[in-house]
């Protein structure tokens, strides 16, 4: 027998954790030593610990677990954000909801300190994808004439997007629930403030948002958006939820192209959409003939979820926004995906297709101390230009991703 499926990790049946909250508590509390947070911030890993004596009344087949995974750089979050999240749980969601804050250290521990039978290529994909994006970012910064000791910091921060993208798939595959990046949460809560979000996206604020120093946080704009989001999460009958925004800036086709927003998404454990999207992310991150940057953002972000949709439902582009798609996996288990209209509920800073794919890149430039910071328009143009002009090593050339050998060349002049 030349081939035995016994050792094929692709067909192994993965079973969700019987005690997800116990495992999640261990992952987010990876470092228990005392942290000294800056003034106005608090150290937090779990908001509203689960009540194991009171079973989840809405749990069951076809329902997404009541878990919110928030990815953040550290576990030190502004006290105002922690207060609003606690208020959201007790007043508008359910006391059975639990929020886990996953720091970069927790992500590393979760991804690297365990065996992934279904995803044996996971560790290589994270390492290679991050290094590939570093190479692309440094080449783009060279064209932007960004120099100095802080260029490495910018490249490192941008490359971390690959790890966060892959972590998002892995945490949903294993435990289910909803994932939200901290920058998406900040963009939503920024609707409460009189000023623009931390990175200026050149998008006017909603005119119907009025705030003052004594405004009740439970009635302000950003808090209302969180309420609408969580209402969708608890009311959906589907076992996966995906937001879409309309790409109004690229209407070259007869129809308006929709962009899936991966900064906020949810599913039950072991959902086929998550499986195929993660596999696409690993393949793109590892192989040298795949682009590290595309004109719709990081390769491990939007293109991978598109490929996952294509795998589970070939005609997903014709599905109307707001509809629920029924699919079936290899084991004849039925699943669903809810296509939610992100333009209706999300703030403009998250639903703009011109800026949303590049938010993490803008944030990396903003957080650096480089003196000659380019404008967001210049960053956007250069990254899109670089995405279109990427060249790769010849197919016959030996390539070792684990050694981080990546040759990307951009011609400066026409010959």
N, C-alpha and C positions, 0 to 999 in steps of 0.2 A: 504494500500500500504506500504509494508515493506521498500521499497527503492525508494527514489525520486532523480532523477538526477539534480533536481533544485539546490541542495546544494553541488553538486560534483564539486570541483574546477578544476578537471582534464579536464572537457569538456566545460569549459567556453571559449568563443572566446575572445582572446586577440587582441586588435587592436593597431597598432603602433602609437606612438605619432604624432599628427598633426604638432607640432612645436618642432622637436627634438633638434634643436640648442638652443632654449630658455631653454629647460630643461637641456641639457648638460652644458650650461654655468652656470646654478645654481649649478649643482653638483660639477663641478671642482673648482668653486669659493666659496667653503664651508667656508673657513676662509679668510677674506679680510684684516686682520690686517697686518701690515708691517712685512715682513720677512727680516732677515739679512742673506744673503747668503755668503758663504765663497768666498774669492778672486778667480776670474776666473769663477764664476758661476752667473747665473741670475735667477730671479724668473719669471716663466712663467706658465700660465694655458692654454692659447689658442694661437696657431700659425696660422695665416691667418684666422681671423674671417670671417664667411660666408657672402657673398654679397647677401642679401635677394632680392635686386632689379634685380639681374641677375639670372634667374632660371638655375638649373643644366641641361645642354643640354643632358646629358647621363642618367639622372634619369628616372626611369620607371620600368615596370614589368620585372623581371629577371635580374636586375642590382643591384650590391651592392652599397650602398650609399658611397659618397665620403667623408668618415670620417675615420680618423686614431686615435684610442685610444691607448695611450702609458701609461702603468702602471709604476709608479716610487715610490720610498719611500717618496720623498718630491717633491715640485715644484721648487726646486733649481737644475738646470741642468747646465752642463758646457757650457760656451758661444760658444765654438766650435761646439757642437752638435746642439744648437739652430740655429746657422748660417747655418749649412748644411741642416737642415730641412726646413728653410725658402728658401734657394737656391733651394732645391729640388722642392718645390711647384711652385715657379715662373718660373723656367727654364724647368722643365721636367714633372711635373704632370699636374696641372691645377690650376688656381687661385680660382676655386670653391671648391678645396679640403680644408678641415679644420682638424687640428691636435689638439686633446685635451690631456692634461697631467693630468692623474688621480693619485693623491697622495694617501697614505694610509688613510689619513683623508677623502678624497673624496670618496674612496671606502666604508669606514665605513658608511658615511652619505647616500650613494646611497643604500647600502644593508639593513641598519637597520631603516632608517627613512622613509620608505614607505611600503605600503601594497602590498603583492604579492599574488594575488588571484590564479594565475596558479601554484605558487610555495609556498604553505603555510608552507612547511618544510624548507624554505631557511635559516632562522635565526638559527634554531636548527642545521641545517647541518653545517653551518659555525663554530659555537661554538664547536660542538662536534668533527668535523673533525680536527680542530686546536688542541684541547686538546688530541685527540687520537694520533696525530703525535708527540706531545710533549712527551708523554709517551714512544713512540717507539724510539724517538731520544735520550732521556735520557738513556734508556736501552742500546742502541748502544754505546753511549759515555762512559758508564761504562765499557763496554767490550774493548773499545779503550783506557781505562785508562786516559781519559780526565777529569781532576779534576780542581777545583778552582771556583772562584766567577763568571766566565764568561760562565759556562756551561748553565746557565739559559738563557743568551743572545743568545747563539747558538740555543737552543731549540726553543726559541721564534721566531727567524728569520726563522728557517726552517718551523715552523708551519704556518707562514704567507703565505706560498705557497698555502695552502688550500684556504685561503680567496681570493688570487689572481686568482686561478683556477676557483672558483665559480663566482667571479666578472666577469671574462672574458665571461662566458656563459650568465650572466645576462645582461651585457651591450650590447652584440650582440643580445640577444633576444628582448630587448626593442628598441634599436636604429639602429642596424645593423652597417655595416662598417667593418673595419679591426682592430684587436688588435695586439699589439706588446709589449712584456715585455722590460723594459729598459736594462736588461742584454743581451737580443738578439740584441737590437740596438747597444749596446756597442761592442758586438762581431763582428757585421758587420763593424762598423766604425773602429774597431781595425786593419782592413786590411790596413788602411791608415798609420799606425804608423810603426816605425822601431822596436818596441818592441812587445812582446806577449800581449794578452789581460790581464785584471786585475787579472784573476785567470789563472794560468799556467795549461793548459790542456794537456801538453806533446804532442802536435800535431805540426808538422813542418809547417811553414808559406808557403804560395804559393810563388814559386820562380819567378813568373812573376810580382810580385808587387815591384815596385821601388818607393821609396819616398825620399824626401829631404825637407829641411826646407822651400824652396820656391815653393814646389809643389802646383799646383792649386787643390783645394779641389774638383773641378768639374770633374777632370780627374783621381783621385786616386782610389785605389782598392775598399775600402769600399763604397765610394760614387757611384761607378759603380754598385755595388751589389744592393744598394738602388734603383737605376734607373731601374734595371732589375725587381726588385720586384714590383715596382709601375707600370711598364709597363704591367706586368701580371695582376695586379689588375684592371687597366683601360681597358684592352683589353678582359678580359674574358667575355663570354656571359652567364656564369653560375651565379646563385644567392647564391652560397657558394663555398669557395675555401679552400682546405686543402693540406698542404705540407706533403710529405712522405719521409723518409730516409730509406735506406736498412740496416737491422741489420746483418752486415757481421760477427759479432762476435758470432752469435748463429745459425749457419747453421746445426743444427742437423736434421732438417726436409728436405724433398726432395726439398723444394723451399726456397728461401731467404725471411725471414720474414720482412715485412715492418713496420716501426714505424711511426705513425702519429705525426707530430711536432705541438704541440698546442701553442708554444710560439708565433707563427705567424699564424693567421687564420682570415677568414672573412665570412660574410653571410649577407643576408637581414634580416630585423626584422622578428621574429616569424618563423624561419626556423625549420622544424621538426628535423633536425640533432642536433641543439642546444637544442631543447626541451628535447629529449631523453637523450642526453649526460648530461645535467644538472640534470635530474631526477636520473640518475645513480650515479652522484657525491654525491647527497644528501643521497641516500640510503646507499652508501658505507661509507659515513662519519658518519652516525647516528648509524647504526646497528653494534653490537659488533662482529658478526660473519664474518665481512669483514676485510681484511687485511688493515692496515694503510700504509704499505710500501710494494711494490712489486719489483721484480727484474728489472722492466722497469721504476722505478721512483715512484713518489707519486701516490697513488690510485686515487686521484681526478684529475689526469692529463691524462696520456695515456690510462689506462684501460677504463675510462669513455667515451672517444671519440670513442674507439673501440666498446663499447656496443651501443653507439648511431648509429654508422654505421650499426651494426648488426640489429638494430631495423628498420631502414629505408630501408635497402637493404641487404637482407640475403646473397647474393653472392658477397659482396664487396671485399673479398679477391682475387677473380678471376679477378677483374677489372684491366686492365693494367694501369700503371702510365702514366698520360697524358690524360686519357680518361675522359669523362663527363658522370656521372650517372644520369638518370632521375628517380625521385621518385614521389609519390603522397601521400598527407596526408589524415587524416580522413575526411576532408571536400572536398575531390576530387580536391584539388588545386595542380597543378603540380609544382615541384621544381627540381633543379639540384644541383649536387656537382661536382666540378672540382678537380680531383686528380692530383696535381702538383708534379713534381719531384724536391724535395728539394736538392738532391745531385748535381744537375746541377748548381743551382743559389746561394745556400747558402755557406758560408765559411766553411772550415773543422771543426772549433770549434763548429759549430752548427749542422753539418750534421753527426758527429761521434756518432754512437749509443752507444759507450762505455762510453761516458762522458755526452752527452746531457741530459739524464733524471736526472742527479745528479748535474746540474750546480748550482741550488739554494742552495743545501747543501754545495757544495764547497765554494760558495760565503759567506755563513754564517760563516764557519770556518775561512775564510780569513779575514772577517771584525772583528773578535773577537780579544781580547788582551791576549788570553790564551797562556801561554808560551810553553806548550808541544803540539803544533799543530801536528796532524798526517798528513802523506802524503796523496795525493789524491788517490793513489792506495790503501792505508790502509783503507781510508774512503769508497771507492768503494767496497772493498772486505767485509768489516764488514757490510755495509748496505745490500748488497746482501745476506750475510750469515744470517743476522738477519731477512731479508724478508722471507727466506726459513724456519726459525726456529720459527716463531711466533706461540705462543699458546694463546688460548683465554679461557675465563671463560666458564664453562659448560653451555649448552643451557638452562638447567632448573634453572640456577641461576638468581635471579632478577637483572636486569641491568637498570640503569638510566643514560642515556647519559648526560642529563642536569646537573647532579651532578658530571659529569666527573669521573665516576667510571669505570675504565678500568683495567682489570687484564691481563697483558701480561707477559708470563713467558718463559724464554729461559733456557733450561737445560745446565749446565756447563760441566757435565760429563755423560758418558753413564753408564747406569745401567745394 
